[in-house]
Amino acid sequence: MRLVRAFFSTLLFCLIISGPAAGMYIWTDENGVKHFSDAPPSEEASEEVKHQADYDAVAGEKKLYEKANQLMSSYRGDFSLLTKAGLFLERILESNPNSALAYVGLSRLARKEGRIIGKKYKPGSLEESREFLLKAIRIDPALYDAYRQGVYLHVASNNLPEARKAAKKARELSPDAPETDILFAVIALEEGDDEEVIRRSNSVISKTADKYMLHDAYFFLTKVYKKQKKYDLVEDMYLKTMKIWPDDAWNLDSYAGFLYRRGRYDEAITYGEKALSIMDFYVARKRLGKSYYKKASDILWTKGQPAESIRFFLSSIKYHPTANAFYGLGTSYARIGKDAQNVSLMEKAASALEKAIELESDHKLAQSQLAKIRKLLSDL
C-alpha cells in the first residue's frame, strides 16, 4: 500500500474529543468486522456506544478522515497538502487496519496524486485508486463515501455505466443528501444533459451552505451556461465561486480566462495578476501573457500608439514569450526609432525581431520587418 511520506517524517496529532454523544452505535457484522455509525442497521444487531474508548475510536477516526478530505479538497497544486492528507489516513490505519474510511480516503488520494490534467492520469494511479476503493467496500458495503468516491473514479476512467451504478447505490444509502445531487450532476455533465445538471446543481444550492458543495454546483452551472452561451449567468457563477474562495488562484485564473475570451483584457490582466500573486503556475502565466499581448496589440495597431504599447508587449513576453509578442515589440521600437532616427531604438527593434524569428523561423512579418530595419541601420 502506498502512503504519502514525501516531505514529513513525523506529525503530532492533538485530538480534543468531547464525551459520548447520543445516537452513536457500534456493531459487528457476520464477517467479524466492527462498524460505527450514527444509526444501527437493526435493533437486535447493535448497541448504542456507551464507553468513552469506543466513542473516541469513532470520533477520532472520523475527525482524521475529515481532515484528510479537507486537505484534498483544498489541493491546488501544493503537494504538501496531499502529503499531510496521507499522514492523517496512515494514522487511522495504525489504530484500525480495517478502516473502510481510511481506504476510501486513500482511493481519493491516489486519484489526486495521479492526475496530470483533465482526465489524463499517471500510469497505474486509477488502478491503485480502484484497489483501495474495492477494499473499502469489502470492509463496509454500506459506506456512503465509498460509492461517492466511486462515481469520481469511474468518471475519471470513462466508465459512465459504473459511475451511474455507484451513484444509485449512494442514493439508496442517503437519498436526500446534497452530495447525491452532486454525483448525478457529475454524470449528467459527462453525458451532456444540461437540464439535469442545472436541476441537480440548483438542488444542491437550495439544500446546503457547505462551501465545497456550493463550489462544485457553481462550477457545474458555469460549464453548462458557457455551452449555452449565457454569458451573464456564467459571470454570475464565477463571482459566486470567488465569493466562497476569494484567494483561490485557480478560480481567479479561470475568471481571467473568461474575461479574456470576452475581450475584457484590462480586467483579465487584473485577475490574472492576482492569481499569480497567490500561486505561480504555467496556465495562469500563459493566460496573463496572452491578455497583455491583446492589450498591446490594440494600442499599437488599432490606436497607433507604439510608445504606449511597449510596456504591455514587455509584460506579455515576461509571462508568455511568443514570436508574435517579440514581433509587436520590435515593430513598436522600429516605428519610434524610424521617426526619431534613433539608432539605439532601431537596434532594439532588430534584436526583438531576431528573437521572434528564433522562436518561429517562418514568421514572414518578422522577417520582412527585420530586413527593413537592417537596411535602415546600414543607411544611417
C-alpha positions in Angstrom: 0.0 0.0 0.0 1.3 3.4 -0.9 1.1 6.2 1.7 2.4 9.7 1.1 5.6 10.4 3.1 7.4 12.8 0.8 8.0 15.8 3.0 7.3 14.8 6.6 8.8 12.2 8.8 6.8 12.9 11.9 3.5 14.6 12.6 2.0 15.4 16.0 -1.8 14.9 16.3 -3.7 16.6 19.0 -7.4 15.5 19.1 -9.7 17.1 21.5 -12.6 14.8 21.8 -15.8 15.6 23.7 -17.7 13.0 25.7 -20.0 10.4 24.1 -23.0 11.8 22.2 -26.4 10.2 21.9 -27.1 8.4 18.6 -23.7 6.7 18.1 -23.8 2.9 17.6 -21.4 0.1 17.3 -21.9 -3.4 15.9 -20.1 -6.4 14.5 -21.3 -7.9 11.2 -21.4 -11.6 10.3 -17.8 -11.4 9.0 -16.5 -10.1 12.3 -16.0 -6.6 11.1 -16.7 -3.8 13.6 -18.8 -0.9 12.4 -19.5 2.6 13.8 -22.5 4.7 12.7 -25.0 7.4 13.6 -27.7 4.8 13.3 -27.9 1.0 13.8 -28.6 -1.5 11.0 -31.2 -3.2 13.1 -32.3 -3.1 16.8 -31.1 -6.6 17.6 -27.7 -6.3 15.9 -26.3 -3.2 17.6 -25.9 -1.2 20.8 -25.5 2.4 21.5 -22.0 3.4 22.2 -21.7 4.0 25.9 -18.0 3.7 26.6 -15.5 6.5 26.2 -12.9 4.3 24.5 -15.4 3.2 21.8 -16.6 6.8 21.2 -13.0 8.0 21.0 -12.3 5.4 18.4 -15.3 6.5 16.3 -14.9 10.2 16.7 -11.1 10.1 16.3 -11.3 8.1 13.1 -14.0 10.4 11.6 -12.1 13.5 12.5 -8.9 12.3 10.9 -10.8 11.3 7.8 -12.5 14.7 7.6 -9.2 16.5 8.0 -7.7 14.4 5.2 -10.6 15.2 2.9 -10.5 18.9 3.7 -6.8 18.9 2.7 -7.6 17.0 -0.6 -10.5 19.4 -1.4 -8.2 22.4 -0.8 -5.4 21.0 -3.1 -4.5 23.5 -5.8 -1.0 22.2 -6.8 0.6 22.3 -3.3 1.7 18.7 -3.0 2.4 19.1 0.7 -1.4 19.1 1.3 -1.6 15.7 -0.2 1.3 14.6 1.9 -0.4 15.7 5.1 -3.7 14.0 4.0 -1.8 10.8 3.5 -0.4 11.0 7.0 -3.8 11.5 8.5 -5.1 8.4 6.7 -2.0 6.5 7.8 -2.7 7.4 11.4 -6.2 5.9 11.1 -4.8 2.6 9.8 -2.3 2.5 12.6 -5.1 2.2 15.1 -7.6 0.4 12.9 -6.1 -1.6 10.0 -9.6 -2.4 8.8 -10.9 1.1 8.5 -13.1 1.4 5.4 -13.0 5.2 5.7 -9.2 5.2 5.5 -9.2 3.1 2.3 -11.8 5.4 0.8 -9.5 8.3 1.6 -6.6 6.5 0.0 -8.6 5.9 -3.1 -9.2 9.6 -3.5 -5.6 10.4 -2.6 -4.4 8.1 -5.4 -6.5 9.9 -7.9 -5.4 13.3 -6.7 -1.7 12.3 -6.8 -2.0 10.7 -10.2 -4.0 13.4 -12.0 -1.9 15.3 -14.6 -4.6 17.4 -16.3 -8.2 16.9 -17.2 -8.7 13.1 -17.5 -5.0 12.4 -18.0 -3.5 10.4 -15.1 -0.2 8.9 -14.3 0.0 5.2 -15.3 -1.4 2.9 -12.6 -2.9 5.7 -10.4 -6.5 4.9 -11.3 -5.9 1.2 -10.8 -4.4 1.9 -7.4 -7.4 4.1 -6.6 -9.7 1.2 -7.6 -7.9 -1.3 -5.4 -8.3 0.9 -2.3 -12.0 1.5 -3.1 -12.8 -2.2 -3.5 -11.1 -2.9 -0.2 -13.2 -0.3 1.5 -16.4 -1.7 0.1 -15.4 -5.3 1.1 -14.9 -4.0 4.7 -18.1 -1.9 4.7 -20.5 -2.5 1.8 -22.9 0.2 3.2 -20.4 3.0 3.4 -21.8 6.0 1.5 -18.5 7.7 0.9 -17.2 4.6 -0.9 -19.8 4.9 -3.6 -19.5 8.7 -3.7 -15.8 8.4 -4.5 -16.6 5.5 -6.8 -18.5 7.9 -9.0 -15.5 10.2 -9.5 -13.2 7.2 -10.1 -15.5 5.7 -12.8 -15.9 9.1 -14.5 -12.1 9.6 -14.5 -11.9 6.1 -16.0 -14.5 7.0 -18.7 -16.9 4.3 -17.3 -20.2 6.1 -17.0 -22.3 2.9 -16.6 -20.4 2.0 -13.5 -20.5 5.6 -12.3 -24.2 5.6 -12.5 -24.4 2.3 -10.6 -22.3 3.8 -7.8 -24.5 7.0 -7.8 -27.6 4.9 -7.5 -26.1 2.9 -4.6 -25.2 6.2 -2.9 -28.8 7.4 -3.4 -30.1 4.3 -1.7 -27.9 4.9 1.3 -28.6 8.7 1.5 -31.4 9.8 -0.8 -31.7 13.4 0.4 -28.0 14.2 0.8 -26.9 17.2 -1.4 -23.8 15.1 -2.2 -26.0 12.7 -4.0 -27.3 15.5 -6.3 -23.7 16.4 -7.0 -22.9 12.8 -8.1 -25.7 12.8 -10.6 -24.7 16.3 -11.8 -21.2 15.0 -12.4 -22.6 12.1 -14.6 -25.1 14.4 -16.4 -22.3 16.8 -17.2 -20.4 13.9 -18.8 -23.5 12.8 -20.7 -24.3 16.4 -22.0 -27.6 16.5 -20.2 -27.7 20.2 -19.5 -31.1 20.4 -17.9 -30.2 17.6 -15.4 -27.0 19.4 -14.5 -29.0 22.6 -13.9 -31.7 20.8 -11.8 -29.2 18.9 -9.7 -26.9 21.9 -9.1 -29.8 24.1 -8.1 -31.0 21.4 -5.7 -27.5 21.4 -4.1 -27.6 25.2 -3.7 -31.0 25.1 -2.1 -30.0 22.3 0.4 -26.7 23.3 1.8 -24.4 26.1 2.8 -21.3 23.8 2.6 -18.7 25.8 0.7 -17.2 22.7 -1.0 -20.5 21.5 -2.4 -21.6 25.0 -3.4 -18.3 25.4 -5.2 -19.0 22.2 -7.2 -22.5 23.3 -8.0 -21.4 26.7 -9.3 -18.7 25.0 -11.3 -21.2 22.7 -13.0 -23.5 25.6 -13.8 -20.6 27.6 -15.2 -19.8 24.8 -17.7 -23.4 24.4 -18.8 -24.0 28.2 -19.2 -20.8 28.5 -21.2 -22.1 25.8 -23.5 -25.4 27.6 -23.8 -23.6 31.0 -24.4 -25.5 32.5 -21.4 -22.5 34.7 -20.5 -24.2 36.9 -17.9 -25.1 33.7 -16.0 -21.5 32.4 -16.5 -20.1 35.5 -14.9 -22.6 35.3 -12.1 -21.4 31.8 -11.3 -17.7 32.9 -11.4 -18.4 35.8 -9.0 -20.3 33.5 -6.6 -17.5 31.0 -6.7 -14.9 33.7 -5.9 -17.0 34.9 -3.0 -16.7 31.5 -1.5 -12.9 31.2 -2.2 -11.6 34.8 -2.7 -8.0 33.7 -2.6 -8.2 30.6 -4.8 -5.7 31.1 -7.6 -7.4 28.5 -9.9 -10.8 30.3 -9.6 -9.2 33.7 -10.2 -7.3 32.4 -13.3 -10.5 30.7 -14.7 -12.4 34.0 -14.3 -9.4 35.8 -16.0 -9.8 33.3 -18.9 -13.5 34.1 -19.2 -12.7 37.9 -19.3 -10.0 37.3 -21.9 -12.4 35.4 -24.1 -15.0 38.2 -23.7 -12.4 40.8 -24.9 -12.2 42.5 -21.4 -8.4 42.5 -21.4 -7.8 45.1 -18.6 -10.0 43.0 -16.2 -8.3 39.8 -17.4 -4.9 41.3 -16.5 -6.1 42.4 -13.1 -7.4 38.9 -12.1 -4.5 37.1 -13.8 -2.0 39.2 -11.8 -3.9 38.4 -8.6 -3.9 34.7 -9.4 -0.2 34.6 -9.9 0.4 36.6 -6.8 -1.1 33.7 -4.9 0.4 30.8 -6.8 2.8 30.7 -9.8 1.6 28.2 -12.4 2.0 27.8 -16.1 -1.6 28.1 -17.2 -2.0 31.4 -15.4 1.2 32.8 -16.8 0.2 31.8 -20.3 -3.2 33.4 -20.0 -1.8 36.6 -18.5 0.8 36.8 -21.2 -2.0 36.5 -23.9 -4.0 39.2 -22.2 -1.1 41.6 -22.2 -0.4 40.8 -25.8 -4.0 41.6 -26.8 -3.9 44.9 -24.9 -0.5 45.8 -26.5 -1.7 44.9 -30.0 -4.8 47.1 -29.6 -2.7 50.0 -28.5 -0.2 49.5 -31.4 -2.2 48.5 -34.4 -5.7 49.9 -33.6 -4.8 53.1 -31.7 -1.4 53.7 -33.4 0.5 54.4 -30.2 3.7 52.4 -30.4 5.4 54.1 -27.3 2.4 53.2 -25.1 2.3 49.6 -26.4 5.9 48.8 -25.4 5.3 48.1 -21.7 2.4 45.8 -22.5 4.5 43.8 -25.0 7.2 43.5 -22.4 4.8 42.2 -19.9 3.4 39.7 -22.4 7.0 38.5 -23.0 7.6 38.3 -19.3 4.8 35.9 -18.7 4.5 34.1 -22.0 7.2 34.8 -24.6 5.9 34.3 -28.1 7.1 35.2 -31.6 4.1 37.5 -32.1 4.9 39.3 -28.8 8.5 39.9 -29.9 7.3 40.9 -33.4 5.0 43.5 -31.8 7.7 44.8 -29.6 10.1 45.0 -32.5 7.6 46.9 -34.6 6.9 49.4 -31.8 10.6 50.1 -31.4 11.0 50.4 -35.2 8.2 52.9 -35.6 9.6 55.1 -32.8 13.2 54.7 -33.9 12.5 55.4 -37.6 10.6 58.6 -36.8 13.3 59.8 -34.4 16.2 58.4 -36.5 17.3 56.8 -33.2 19.9 54.0 -33.8 19.6 52.6 -30.3 15.8 52.0 -30.7 16.4 50.6 -34.2 18.9 48.1 -32.7 16.3 47.2 -30.0 13.8 46.6 -32.8 16.2 44.3 -34.7 17.0 42.4 -31.5 13.3 41.8 -30.8 12.6 40.7 -34.4 15.5 38.3 -34.3 14.1 36.7 -31.2 10.7 36.4 -32.9 12.3 34.5 -35.8 14.3 32.4 -33.4 11.0 31.3 -31.8 9.2 30.9 -35.1 11.6 30.5 -38.0 9.0 31.1 -40.7 7.5 34.2 -39.2 7.2 36.2 -42.5 6.2 39.5 -41.0 9.2 39.5 -38.6 11.5 38.5 -41.4 10.2 41.4 -43.6 10.4 43.9 -40.8 13.9 42.8 -39.8 15.1 43.2 -43.4 13.8 46.8 -43.5 15.4 47.6 -40.1 18.8 46.3 -41.2 18.7 48.3 -44.4 17.8 51.5 -42.4 20.6 50.8 -40.0 23.1 50.4 -42.8 21.9 53.7 -44.3 22.2 55.7 -41.0 
